[in-house]
């Protein structure tokens, strides 16, 4: 199938990024030392809600960010 790219440029260096659709984990990414991460996920219909949150090395979890497929 076709995949969409994710480019995340918003997080703490070396943090772990979790990407979900509802309760299904789609991807776990590791941020670089500069706080960026890149990956791909399966293509979903326009309007599908993807949930993203980040955990830093100390185990602190960010708020969940909701993103809609464009």
mmCIF file of the N, C-alpha and C atoms, coordinates in Angstrom:
data_MODEL
# 
_entry.id   MODEL 
# 
loop_
_atom_site.group_PDB 
_atom_site.id 
_atom_site.type_symbol 
_atom_site.label_atom_id 
_atom_site.label_alt_id 
_atom_site.label_comp_id 
_atom_site.label_asym_id 
_atom_site.label_entity_id 
_atom_site.label_seq_id 
_atom_site.pdbx_PDB_ins_code 
_atom_site.Cartn_x 
_atom_site.Cartn_y 
_atom_site.Cartn_z 
_atom_site.occupancy 
_atom_site.B_iso_or_equiv 
_atom_site.pdbx_formal_charge 
_atom_site.auth_seq_id 
_atom_site.auth_comp_id 
_atom_site.auth_asym_id 
_atom_site.auth_atom_id 
_atom_site.pdbx_PDB_model_num 
ATOM 1   N N  . UNK A 1 1  ? 0.822   -1.199 0.000  1.00 0.00 ? 1  UNK A N  1 
ATOM 2   C CA . UNK A 1 1  ? 0.000   0.000  0.000  1.00 0.00 ? 1  UNK A CA 1 
ATOM 3   C C  . UNK A 1 1  ? 0.852   1.243  0.000  1.00 0.00 ? 1  UNK A C  1 
ATOM 4   N N  . UNK A 1 2  ? 0.180   2.335  -0.136 1.00 0.00 ? 2  UNK A N  1 
ATOM 5   C CA . UNK A 1 2  ? 0.839   3.636  -0.151 1.00 0.00 ? 2  UNK A CA 1 
ATOM 6   C C  . UNK A 1 2  ? 1.066   4.097  1.277  1.00 0.00 ? 2  UNK A C  1 
ATOM 7   N N  . UNK A 1 3  ? 2.199   4.704  1.537  1.00 0.00 ? 3  UNK A N  1 
ATOM 8   C CA . UNK A 1 3  ? 2.505   5.211  2.869  1.00 0.00 ? 3  UNK A CA 1 
ATOM 9   C C  . UNK A 1 3  ? 2.608   6.723  2.859  1.00 0.00 ? 3  UNK A C  1 
ATOM 10  N N  . UNK A 1 4  ? 2.316   7.331  3.992  1.00 0.00 ? 4  UNK A N  1 
ATOM 11  C CA . UNK A 1 4  ? 2.500   8.764  4.191  1.00 0.00 ? 4  UNK A CA 1 
ATOM 12  C C  . UNK A 1 4  ? 3.742   8.972  5.039  1.00 0.00 ? 4  UNK A C  1 
ATOM 13  N N  . UNK A 1 5  ? 4.469   10.018 4.747  1.00 0.00 ? 5  UNK A N  1 
ATOM 14  C CA . UNK A 1 5  ? 5.638   10.354 5.549  1.00 0.00 ? 5  UNK A CA 1 
ATOM 15  C C  . UNK A 1 5  ? 5.223   11.176 6.753  1.00 0.00 ? 5  UNK A C  1 
ATOM 16  N N  . UNK A 1 6  ? 5.913   10.965 7.844  1.00 0.00 ? 6  UNK A N  1 
ATOM 17  C CA . UNK A 1 6  ? 5.768   11.798 9.034  1.00 0.00 ? 6  UNK A CA 1 
ATOM 18  C C  . UNK A 1 6  ? 7.088   12.508 9.233  1.00 0.00 ? 6  UNK A C  1 
ATOM 19  N N  . UNK A 1 7  ? 7.045   13.797 9.414  1.00 0.00 ? 7  UNK A N  1 
ATOM 20  C CA . UNK A 1 7  ? 8.240   14.549 9.759  1.00 0.00 ? 7  UNK A CA 1 
ATOM 21  C C  . UNK A 1 7  ? 7.891   15.345 11.002 1.00 0.00 ? 7  UNK A C  1 
ATOM 22  N N  . UNK A 1 8  ? 8.527   15.014 12.096 1.00 0.00 ? 8  UNK A N  1 
ATOM 23  C CA . UNK A 1 8  ? 8.218   15.642 13.370 1.00 0.00 ? 8  UNK A CA 1 
ATOM 24  C C  . UNK A 1 8  ? 9.409   16.479 13.805 1.00 0.00 ? 8  UNK A C  1 
ATOM 25  N N  . UNK A 1 9  ? 9.159   17.725 14.089 1.00 0.00 ? 9  UNK A N  1 
ATOM 26  C CA . UNK A 1 9  ? 10.230  18.652 14.430 1.00 0.00 ? 9  UNK A CA 1 
ATOM 27  C C  . UNK A 1 9  ? 9.798   19.483 15.631 1.00 0.00 ? 9  UNK A C  1 
ATOM 28  N N  . UNK A 1 10 ? 9.492   18.802 16.728 1.00 0.00 ? 10 UNK A N  1 
ATOM 29  C CA . UNK A 1 10 ? 8.885   19.532 17.831 1.00 0.00 ? 10 UNK A CA 1 
ATOM 30  C C  . UNK A 1 10 ? 9.237   18.978 19.191 1.00 0.00 ? 10 UNK A C  1 
ATOM 31  N N  . UNK A 1 11 ? 10.153  18.083 19.280 1.00 0.00 ? 11 UNK A N  1 
ATOM 32  C CA . UNK A 1 11 ? 10.297  17.366 20.540 1.00 0.00 ? 11 UNK A CA 1 
ATOM 33  C C  . UNK A 1 11 ? 11.674  17.498 21.158 1.00 0.00 ? 11 UNK A C  1 
ATOM 34  N N  . UNK A 1 12 ? 11.771  17.019 22.348 1.00 0.00 ? 12 UNK A N  1 
ATOM 35  C CA . UNK A 1 12 ? 13.025  16.998 23.090 1.00 0.00 ? 12 UNK A CA 1 
ATOM 36  C C  . UNK A 1 12 ? 13.993  16.011 22.425 1.00 0.00 ? 12 UNK A C  1 
ATOM 37  N N  . UNK A 1 13 ? 15.263  16.337 22.388 1.00 0.00 ? 13 UNK A N  1 
ATOM 38  C CA . UNK A 1 13 ? 16.240  15.407 21.817 1.00 0.00 ? 13 UNK A CA 1 
ATOM 39  C C  . UNK A 1 13 ? 16.172  14.029 22.481 1.00 0.00 ? 13 UNK A C  1 
ATOM 40  N N  . UNK A 1 14 ? 16.279  13.001 21.659 1.00 0.00 ? 14 UNK A N  1 
ATOM 41  C CA . UNK A 1 14 ? 16.313  11.595 22.087 1.00 0.00 ? 14 UNK A CA 1 
ATOM 42  C C  . UNK A 1 14 ? 15.030  11.094 22.754 1.00 0.00 ? 14 UNK A C  1 
ATOM 43  N N  . UNK A 1 15 ? 13.934  11.819 22.614 1.00 0.00 ? 15 UNK A N  1 
ATOM 44  C CA . UNK A 1 15 ? 12.651  11.378 23.177 1.00 0.00 ? 15 UNK A CA 1 
ATOM 45  C C  . UNK A 1 15 ? 12.070  10.268 22.299 1.00 0.00 ? 15 UNK A C  1 
ATOM 46  N N  . UNK A 1 16 ? 11.085  9.547  22.827 1.00 0.00 ? 16 UNK A N  1 
ATOM 47  C CA . UNK A 1 16 ? 10.384  8.508  22.078 1.00 0.00 ? 16 UNK A CA 1 
ATOM 48  C C  . UNK A 1 16 ? 9.008   9.043  21.702 1.00 0.00 ? 16 UNK A C  1 
ATOM 49  N N  . UNK A 1 17 ? 8.636   8.881  20.444 1.00 0.00 ? 17 UNK A N  1 
ATOM 50  C CA . UNK A 1 17 ? 7.380   9.398  19.915 1.00 0.00 ? 17 UNK A CA 1 
ATOM 51  C C  . UNK A 1 17 ? 6.478   8.226  19.578 1.00 0.00 ? 17 UNK A C  1 
ATOM 52  N N  . UNK A 1 18 ? 5.251   8.277  20.067 1.00 0.00 ? 18 UNK A N  1 
ATOM 53  C CA . UNK A 1 18 ? 4.274   7.210  19.844 1.00 0.00 ? 18 UNK A CA 1 
ATOM 54  C C  . UNK A 1 18 ? 3.168   7.740  18.944 1.00 0.00 ? 18 UNK A C  1 
ATOM 55  N N  . UNK A 1 19 ? 2.831   6.975  17.907 1.00 0.00 ? 19 UNK A N  1 
ATOM 56  C CA . UNK A 1 19 ? 1.809   7.372  16.944 1.00 0.00 ? 19 UNK A CA 1 
ATOM 57  C C  . UNK A 1 19 ? 0.714   6.312  16.950 1.00 0.00 ? 19 UNK A C  1 
ATOM 58  N N  . UNK A 1 20 ? -0.532  6.738  17.186 1.00 0.00 ? 20 UNK A N  1 
ATOM 59  C CA . UNK A 1 20 ? -1.677  5.827  17.299 1.00 0.00 ? 20 UNK A CA 1 
ATOM 60  C C  . UNK A 1 20 ? -2.811  6.236  16.381 1.00 0.00 ? 20 UNK A C  1 
ATOM 61  N N  . UNK A 1 21 ? -3.632  5.265  16.021 1.00 0.00 ? 21 UNK A N  1 
ATOM 62  C CA . UNK A 1 21 ? -4.952  5.496  15.424 1.00 0.00 ? 21 UNK A CA 1 
ATOM 63  C C  . UNK A 1 21 ? -5.915  4.790  16.362 1.00 0.00 ? 21 UNK A C  1 
ATOM 64  N N  . UNK A 1 22 ? -6.759  5.555  17.037 1.00 0.00 ? 22 UNK A N  1 
ATOM 65  C CA . UNK A 1 22 ? -7.607  5.034  18.115 1.00 0.00 ? 22 UNK A CA 1 
ATOM 66  C C  . UNK A 1 22 ? -6.688  4.403  19.156 1.00 0.00 ? 22 UNK A C  1 
ATOM 67  N N  . UNK A 1 23 ? -6.831  3.116  19.443 1.00 0.00 ? 23 UNK A N  1 
ATOM 68  C CA . UNK A 1 23 ? -5.963  2.473  20.435 1.00 0.00 ? 23 UNK A CA 1 
ATOM 69  C C  . UNK A 1 23 ? -4.871  1.624  19.782 1.00 0.00 ? 23 UNK A C  1 
ATOM 70  N N  . UNK A 1 24 ? -4.798  1.619  18.454 1.00 0.00 ? 24 UNK A N  1 
ATOM 71  C CA . UNK A 1 24 ? -3.807  0.812  17.739 1.00 0.00 ? 24 UNK A CA 1 
ATOM 72  C C  . UNK A 1 24 ? -2.523  1.612  17.527 1.00 0.00 ? 24 UNK A C  1 
ATOM 73  N N  . UNK A 1 25 ? -1.415  1.083  18.053 1.00 0.00 ? 25 UNK A N  1 
ATOM 74  C CA . UNK A 1 25 ? -0.131  1.750  17.845 1.00 0.00 ? 25 UNK A CA 1 
ATOM 75  C C  . UNK A 1 25 ? 0.306   1.546  16.406 1.00 0.00 ? 25 UNK A C  1 
ATOM 76  N N  . UNK A 1 26 ? 0.586   2.658  15.717 1.00 0.00 ? 26 UNK A N  1 
ATOM 77  C CA . UNK A 1 26 ? 1.024   2.603  14.326 1.00 0.00 ? 26 UNK A CA 1 
ATOM 78  C C  . UNK A 1 26 ? 2.541   2.627  14.207 1.00 0.00 ? 26 UNK A C  1 
ATOM 79  N N  . UNK A 1 27 ? 3.187   3.367  15.091 1.00 0.00 ? 27 UNK A N  1 
ATOM 80  C CA . UNK A 1 27 ? 4.627   3.577  14.933 1.00 0.00 ? 27 UNK A CA 1 
ATOM 81  C C  . UNK A 1 27 ? 5.213   4.109  16.233 1.00 0.00 ? 27 UNK A C  1 
ATOM 82  N N  . UNK A 1 28 ? 6.425   3.696  16.516 1.00 0.00 ? 28 UNK A N  1 
ATOM 83  C CA . UNK A 1 28 ? 7.217   4.286  17.592 1.00 0.00 ? 28 UNK A CA 1 
ATOM 84  C C  . UNK A 1 28 ? 8.478   4.835  16.940 1.00 0.00 ? 28 UNK A C  1 
ATOM 85  N N  . UNK A 1 29 ? 8.755   6.100  17.174 1.00 0.00 ? 29 UNK A N  1 
ATOM 86  C CA . UNK A 1 29 ? 9.921   6.748  16.586 1.00 0.00 ? 29 UNK A CA 1 
ATOM 87  C C  . UNK A 1 29 ? 10.841  7.252  17.684 1.00 0.00 ? 29 UNK A C  1 
ATOM 88  N N  . UNK A 1 30 ? 12.111  7.322  17.390 1.00 0.00 ? 30 UNK A N  1 
ATOM 89  C CA . UNK A 1 30 ? 13.097  7.870  18.324 1.00 0.00 ? 30 UNK A CA 1 
ATOM 90  C C  . UNK A 1 30 ? 13.575  9.197  17.749 1.00 0.00 ? 30 UNK A C  1 
ATOM 91  N N  . UNK A 1 31 ? 13.469  10.256 18.538 1.00 0.00 ? 31 UNK A N  1 
ATOM 92  C CA . UNK A 1 31 ? 13.933  11.566 18.088 1.00 0.00 ? 31 UNK A CA 1 
ATOM 93  C C  . UNK A 1 31 ? 15.458  11.598 18.059 1.00 0.00 ? 31 UNK A C  1 
ATOM 94  N N  . UNK A 1 32 ? 15.973  12.379 17.154 1.00 0.00 ? 32 UNK A N  1 
ATOM 95  C CA . UNK A 1 32 ? 17.427  12.543 17.045 1.00 0.00 ? 32 UNK A CA 1 
ATOM 96  C C  . UNK A 1 32 ? 17.934  13.439 18.176 1.00 0.00 ? 32 UNK A C  1 
ATOM 97  N N  . UNK A 1 33 ? 19.220  13.635 18.205 1.00 0.00 ? 33 UNK A N  1 
ATOM 98  C CA . UNK A 1 33 ? 19.819  14.525 19.204 1.00 0.00 ? 33 UNK A CA 1 
ATOM 99  C C  . UNK A 1 33 ? 19.408  15.981 18.972 1.00 0.00 ? 33 UNK A C  1 
ATOM 100 N N  . UNK A 1 34 ? 18.820  16.258 17.797 1.00 0.00 ? 34 UNK A N  1 
ATOM 101 C CA . UNK A 1 34 ? 18.323  17.608 17.487 1.00 0.00 ? 34 UNK A CA 1 
ATOM 102 C C  . UNK A 1 34 ? 16.819  17.734 17.737 1.00 0.00 ? 34 UNK A C  1 
ATOM 103 N N  . UNK A 1 35 ? 16.157  16.641 18.148 1.00 0.00 ? 35 UNK A N  1 
ATOM 104 C CA . UNK A 1 35 ? 14.729  16.701 18.449 1.00 0.00 ? 35 UNK A CA 1 
ATOM 105 C C  . UNK A 1 35 ? 13.825  16.497 17.247 1.00 0.00 ? 35 UNK A C  1 
ATOM 106 N N  . UNK A 1 36 ? 14.354  15.923 16.179 1.00 0.00 ? 36 UNK A N  1 
ATOM 107 C CA . UNK A 1 36 ? 13.538  15.645 14.998 1.00 0.00 ? 36 UNK A CA 1 
ATOM 108 C C  . UNK A 1 36 ? 13.391  14.141 14.807 1.00 0.00 ? 36 UNK A C  1 
ATOM 109 N N  . UNK A 1 37 ? 12.330  13.756 14.110 1.00 0.00 ? 37 UNK A N  1 
ATOM 110 C CA . UNK A 1 37 ? 12.106  12.340 13.814 1.00 0.00 ? 37 UNK A CA 1 
ATOM 111 C C  . UNK A 1 37 ? 11.411  12.234 12.469 1.00 0.00 ? 37 UNK A C  1 
ATOM 112 N N  . UNK A 1 38 ? 11.661  11.138 11.769 1.00 0.00 ? 38 UNK A N  1 
ATOM 113 C CA . UNK A 1 38 ? 11.049  10.909 10.464 1.00 0.00 ? 38 UNK A CA 1 
ATOM 114 C C  . UNK A 1 38 ? 10.632  9.449  10.392 1.00 0.00 ? 38 UNK A C  1 
ATOM 115 N N  . UNK A 1 39 ? 9.477   9.199  9.779  1.00 0.00 ? 39 UNK A N  1 
ATOM 116 C CA . UNK A 1 39 ? 8.994   7.837  9.608  1.00 0.00 ? 39 UNK A CA 1 
ATOM 117 C C  . UNK A 1 39 ? 7.832   7.817  8.639  1.00 0.00 ? 39 UNK A C  1 
ATOM 118 N N  . UNK A 1 40 ? 7.295   6.647  8.378  1.00 0.00 ? 40 UNK A N  1 
ATOM 119 C CA . UNK A 1 40 ? 6.131   6.524  7.503  1.00 0.00 ? 40 UNK A CA 1 
ATOM 120 C C  . UNK A 1 40 ? 5.053   5.726  8.211  1.00 0.00 ? 40 UNK A C  1 
ATOM 121 N N  . UNK A 1 41 ? 3.804   6.023  7.853  1.00 0.00 ? 41 UNK A N  1 
ATOM 122 C CA . UNK A 1 41 ? 2.665   5.237  8.322  1.00 0.00 ? 41 UNK A CA 1 
ATOM 123 C C  . UNK A 1 41 ? 1.790   4.928  7.124  1.00 0.00 ? 41 UNK A C  1 
ATOM 124 N N  . UNK A 1 42 ? 0.950   3.934  7.275  1.00 0.00 ? 42 UNK A N  1 
ATOM 125 C CA . UNK A 1 42 ? -0.001  3.558  6.236  1.00 0.00 ? 42 UNK A CA 1 
ATOM 126 C C  . UNK A 1 42 ? -0.888  4.759  5.909  1.00 0.00 ? 42 UNK A C  1 
ATOM 127 N N  . UNK A 1 43 ? -1.334  4.853  4.676  1.00 0.00 ? 43 UNK A N  1 
ATOM 128 C CA . UNK A 1 43 ? -2.229  5.921  4.264  1.00 0.00 ? 43 UNK A CA 1 
ATOM 129 C C  . UNK A 1 43 ? -3.635  5.657  4.788  1.00 0.00 ? 43 UNK A C  1 
ATOM 130 N N  . UNK A 1 44 ? -4.248  6.690  5.346  1.00 0.00 ? 44 UNK A N  1 
ATOM 131 C CA . UNK A 1 44 ? -5.622  6.601  5.841  1.00 0.00 ? 44 UNK A CA 1 
ATOM 132 C C  . UNK A 1 44 ? -6.485  7.621  5.123  1.00 0.00 ? 44 UNK A C  1 
ATOM 133 N N  . UNK A 1 45 ? -7.794  7.397  5.177  1.00 0.00 ? 45 UNK A N  1 
ATOM 134 C CA . UNK A 1 45 ? -8.733  8.300  4.519  1.00 0.00 ? 45 UNK A CA 1 
ATOM 135 C C  . UNK A 1 45 ? -8.634  9.703  5.098  1.00 0.00 ? 45 UNK A C  1 
ATOM 136 N N  . UNK A 1 46 ? -8.905  10.690 4.251  1.00 0.00 ? 46 UNK A N  1 
ATOM 137 C CA . UNK A 1 46 ? -8.926  12.083 4.677  1.00 0.00 ? 46 UNK A CA 1 
ATOM 138 C C  . UNK A 1 46 ? -9.863  12.228 5.871  1.00 0.00 ? 46 UNK A C  1 
ATOM 139 N N  . UNK A 1 47 ? -9.415  12.951 6.876  1.00 0.00 ? 47 UNK A N  1 
ATOM 140 C CA . UNK A 1 47 ? -10.227 13.162 8.067  1.00 0.00 ? 47 UNK A CA 1 
ATOM 141 C C  . UNK A 1 47 ? -9.949  12.181 9.189  1.00 0.00 ? 47 UNK A C  1 
ATOM 142 N N  . UNK A 1 48 ? -9.198  11.105 8.904  1.00 0.00 ? 48 UNK A N  1 
ATOM 143 C CA . UNK A 1 48 ? -8.848  10.138 9.948  1.00 0.00 ? 48 UNK A CA 1 
ATOM 144 C C  . UNK A 1 48 ? -7.992  10.836 11.003 1.00 0.00 ? 48 UNK A C  1 
ATOM 145 N N  . UNK A 1 49 ? -8.296  10.581 12.266 1.00 0.00 ? 49 UNK A N  1 
ATOM 146 C CA . UNK A 1 49 ? -7.564  11.206 13.359 1.00 0.00 ? 49 UNK A CA 1 
ATOM 147 C C  . UNK A 1 49 ? -6.396  10.325 13.801 1.00 0.00 ? 49 UNK A C  1 
ATOM 148 N N  . UNK A 1 50 ? -5.216  10.912 13.818 1.00 0.00 ? 50 UNK A N  1 
ATOM 149 C CA . UNK A 1 50 ? -4.004  10.248 14.280 1.00 0.00 ? 50 UNK A CA 1 
ATOM 150 C C  . UNK A 1 50 ? -3.606  10.922 15.591 1.00 0.00 ? 50 UNK A C  1 
ATOM 151 N N  . UNK A 1 51 ? -3.213  10.126 16.577 1.00 0.00 ? 51 UNK A N  1 
ATOM 152 C CA . UNK A 1 51 ? -2.832  10.642 17.890 1.00 0.00 ? 51 UNK A CA 1 
ATOM 153 C C  . UNK A 1 51 ? -1.327  10.479 18.085 1.00 0.00 ? 51 UNK A C  1 
ATOM 154 N N  . UNK A 1 52 ? -0.689  11.514 18.590 1.00 0.00 ? 52 UNK A N  1 
ATOM 155 C CA . UNK A 1 52 ? 0.760   11.493 18.791 1.00 0.00 ? 52 UNK A CA 1 
ATOM 156 C C  . UNK A 1 52 ? 1.072   11.995 20.198 1.00 0.00 ? 52 UNK A C  1 
ATOM 157 N N  . UNK A 1 53 ? 1.940   11.276 20.900 1.00 0.00 ? 53 UNK A N  1 
ATOM 158 C CA . UNK A 1 53 ? 2.464   11.805 22.161 1.00 0.00 ? 53 UNK A CA 1 
ATOM 159 C C  . UNK A 1 53 ? 3.932   11.426 22.283 1.00 0.00 ? 53 UNK A C  1 
ATOM 160 N N  . UNK A 1 54 ? 4.611   12.090 23.191 1.00 0.00 ? 54 UNK A N  1 
ATOM 161 C CA . UNK A 1 54 ? 6.055   11.945 23.344 1.00 0.00 ? 54 UNK A CA 1 
ATOM 162 C C  . UNK A 1 54 ? 6.386   11.625 24.795 1.00 0.00 ? 54 UNK A C  1 
ATOM 163 N N  . UNK A 1 55 ? 7.380   10.763 24.986 1.00 0.00 ? 55 UNK A N  1 
ATOM 164 C CA . UNK A 1 55 ? 7.928   10.500 26.323 1.00 0.00 ? 55 UNK A CA 1 
ATOM 165 C C  . UNK A 1 55 ? 9.406   10.847 26.285 1.00 0.00 ? 55 UNK A C  1 
ATOM 166 N N  . UNK A 1 56 ? 9.846   11.626 27.266 1.00 0.00 ? 56 UNK A N  1 
ATOM 167 C CA . UNK A 1 56 ? 11.271  11.957 27.321 1.00 0.00 ? 56 UNK A CA 1 
ATOM 168 C C  . UNK A 1 56 ? 12.037  10.882 28.088 1.00 0.00 ? 56 UNK A C  1 
ATOM 169 N N  . UNK A 1 57 ? 13.347  11.058 28.171 1.00 0.00 ? 57 UNK A N  1 
ATOM 170 C CA . UNK A 1 57 ? 14.193  10.048 28.822 1.00 0.00 ? 57 UNK A CA 1 
ATOM 171 C C  . UNK A 1 57 ? 13.842  9.847  30.292 1.00 0.00 ? 57 UNK A C  1 
ATOM 172 N N  . UNK A 1 58 ? 13.290  10.879 30.934 1.00 0.00 ? 58 UNK A N  1 
ATOM 173 C CA . UNK A 1 58 ? 12.918  10.790 32.351 1.00 0.00 ? 58 UNK A CA 1 
ATOM 174 C C  . UNK A 1 58 ? 11.559  10.117 32.544 1.00 0.00 ? 58 UNK A C  1 
ATOM 175 N N  . UNK A 1 59 ? 10.871  9.800  31.421 1.00 0.00 ? 59 UNK A N  1 
ATOM 176 C CA . UNK A 1 59 ? 9.573   9.137  31.508 1.00 0.00 ? 59 UNK A CA 1 
ATOM 177 C C  . UNK A 1 59 ? 8.388   10.081 31.542 1.00 0.00 ? 59 UNK A C  1 
ATOM 178 N N  . UNK A 1 60 ? 8.628   11.384 31.385 1.00 0.00 ? 60 UNK A N  1 
ATOM 179 C CA . UNK A 1 60 ? 7.538   12.356 31.344 1.00 0.00 ? 60 UNK A CA 1 
ATOM 180 C C  . UNK A 1 60 ? 6.794   12.241 30.023 1.00 0.00 ? 60 UNK A C  1 
ATOM 181 N N  . UNK A 1 61 ? 5.464   12.203 30.085 1.00 0.00 ? 61 UNK A N  1 
ATOM 182 C CA . UNK A 1 61 ? 4.630   12.040 28.890 1.00 0.00 ? 61 UNK A CA 1 
ATOM 183 C C  . UNK A 1 61 ? 3.975   13.369 28.532 1.00 0.00 ? 61 UNK A C  1 
ATOM 184 N N  . UNK A 1 62 ? 4.019   13.714 27.247 1.00 0.00 ? 62 UNK A N  1 
ATOM 185 C CA . UNK A 1 62 ? 3.382   14.944 26.780 1.00 0.00 ? 62 UNK A CA 1 
ATOM 186 C C  . UNK A 1 62 ? 1.872   14.762 26.700 1.00 0.00 ? 62 UNK A C  1 
ATOM 187 N N  . UNK A 1 63 ? 1.186   15.868 26.471 1.00 0.00 ? 63 UNK A N  1 
ATOM 188 C CA . UNK A 1 63 ? -0.235  15.787 26.149 1.00 0.00 ? 63 UNK A CA 1 
ATOM 189 C C  . UNK A 1 63 ? -0.360  15.134 24.780 1.00 0.00 ? 63 UNK A C  1 
ATOM 190 N N  . UNK A 1 64 ? -1.504  14.499 24.533 1.00 0.00 ? 64 UNK A N  1 
ATOM 191 C CA . UNK A 1 64 ? -1.748  13.862 23.237 1.00 0.00 ? 64 UNK A CA 1 
ATOM 192 C C  . UNK A 1 64 ? -2.104  14.937 22.218 1.00 0.00 ? 64 UNK A C  1 
ATOM 193 N N  . UNK A 1 65 ? -1.442  14.903 21.076 1.00 0.00 ? 65 UNK A N  1 
ATOM 194 C CA . UNK A 1 65 ? -1.714  15.819 19.966 1.00 0.00 ? 65 UNK A CA 1 
ATOM 195 C C  . UNK A 1 65 ? -2.555  15.071 18.949 1.00 0.00 ? 65 UNK A C  1 
ATOM 196 N N  . UNK A 1 66 ? -3.702  15.638 18.566 1.00 0.00 ? 66 UNK A N  1 
ATOM 197 C CA . UNK A 1 66 ? -4.573  15.027 17.564 1.00 0.00 ? 66 UNK A CA 1 
ATOM 198 C C  . UNK A 1 66 ? -4.316  15.698 16.223 1.00 0.00 ? 66 UNK A C  1 
ATOM 199 N N  . UNK A 1 67 ? -4.058  14.870 15.204 1.00 0.00 ? 67 UNK A N  1 
ATOM 200 C CA . UNK A 1 67 ? -3.784  15.364 13.861 1.00 0.00 ? 67 UNK A CA 1 
ATOM 201 C C  . UNK A 1 67 ? -4.742  14.673 12.908 1.00 0.00 ? 67 UNK A C  1 
ATOM 202 N N  . UNK A 1 68 ? -5.377  15.433 12.019 1.00 0.00 ? 68 UNK A N  1 
ATOM 203 C CA . UNK A 1 68 ? -6.279  14.833 11.029 1.00 0.00 ? 68 UNK A CA 1 
ATOM 204 C C  . UNK A 1 68 ? -5.552  14.675 9.702  1.00 0.00 ? 68 UNK A C  1 
ATOM 205 N N  . UNK A 1 69 ? -5.752  13.528 9.062  1.00 0.00 ? 69 UNK A N  1 
ATOM 206 C CA . UNK A 1 69 ? -5.175  13.278 7.743  1.00 0.00 ? 69 UNK A CA 1 
ATOM 207 C C  . UNK A 1 69 ? -5.790  14.278 6.769  1.00 0.00 ? 69 UNK A C  1 
ATOM 208 N N  . UNK A 1 70 ? -4.932  14.919 5.997  1.00 0.00 ? 70 UNK A N  1 
ATOM 209 C CA . UNK A 1 70 ? -5.390  15.941 5.038  1.00 0.00 ? 70 UNK A CA 1 
ATOM 210 C C  . UNK A 1 70 ? -5.721  15.348 3.702  1.00 0.00 ? 70 UNK A C  1 
# 
